[in-house]
Amino acid sequence: MNSTQATLRDEVRQLAQEAFQLKLISGHGDGADINEYQIVYQGKPRHLPLEQARFFLVNLIYRNQIC
């Protein structure tokens, strides 16, 4: 894993923790593939590429803030 991927994974992990604390997701963790992250949303585990996971979490947290 290069440093860019490691940085992205850390950012996704922090966003997922924030979403978890806000009760927007019910779980998260590293995926089976090094380039994926698992997010449990609405009771279903989703294995997303890191970029997509970041985008998903940013949008989820943003939508929660404007409501």
Backbone hydrogen bonds, N-H to C=O, Kabsch-Sander energy under -0.5 kcal/mol:
donor,donor_aa,acceptor,acceptor_aa,energy
6,A,2,N,-2.3
7,T,3,S,-2.3
8,L,4,T,-2.4
9,R,5,Q,-2.9
10,D,6,A,-2.2
11,E,7,T,-2.3
12,V,8,L,-2.6
13,R,9,R,-2.5
14,Q,10,D,-2.3
15,L,11,E,-2.6
16,A,12,V,-2.8
17,Q,13,R,-2.1
18,E,14,Q,-2.2
19,A,15,L,-2.7
20,F,16,A,-2.4
21,Q,17,Q,-2.4
22,L,18,E,-1.8
23,K,20,F,-1.5
24,L,19,A,-3.0
25,I,19,A,-0.8
26,S,40,V,-2.5
27,G,40,V,-0.8
29,G,38,Q,-2.0
31,G,36,E,-1.6
36,E,33,D,-1.9
37,Y,48,L,-2.6
38,Q,29,G,-3.3
39,I,46,R,-2.5
40,V,27,G,-2.8
41,Y,39,I,-0.8
41,Y,44,K,-2.2
44,K,41,Y,-1.6
46,R,39,I,-2.3
48,L,37,Y,-2.6
48,L,46,R,-0.8
50,L,35,N,-1.9
53,A,49,P,-2.8
54,R,50,L,-2.5
55,F,51,E,-2.3
56,F,52,Q,-2.7
57,L,53,A,-2.5
58,V,54,R,-2.6
59,N,55,F,-2.2
60,L,56,F,-2.3
61,I,57,L,-2.7
62,Y,58,V,-2.4
63,R,59,N,-2.8
64,N,60,L,-1.6
65,Q,61,I,-1.6
66,I,62,Y,-1.6
67,C,63,R,-0.8
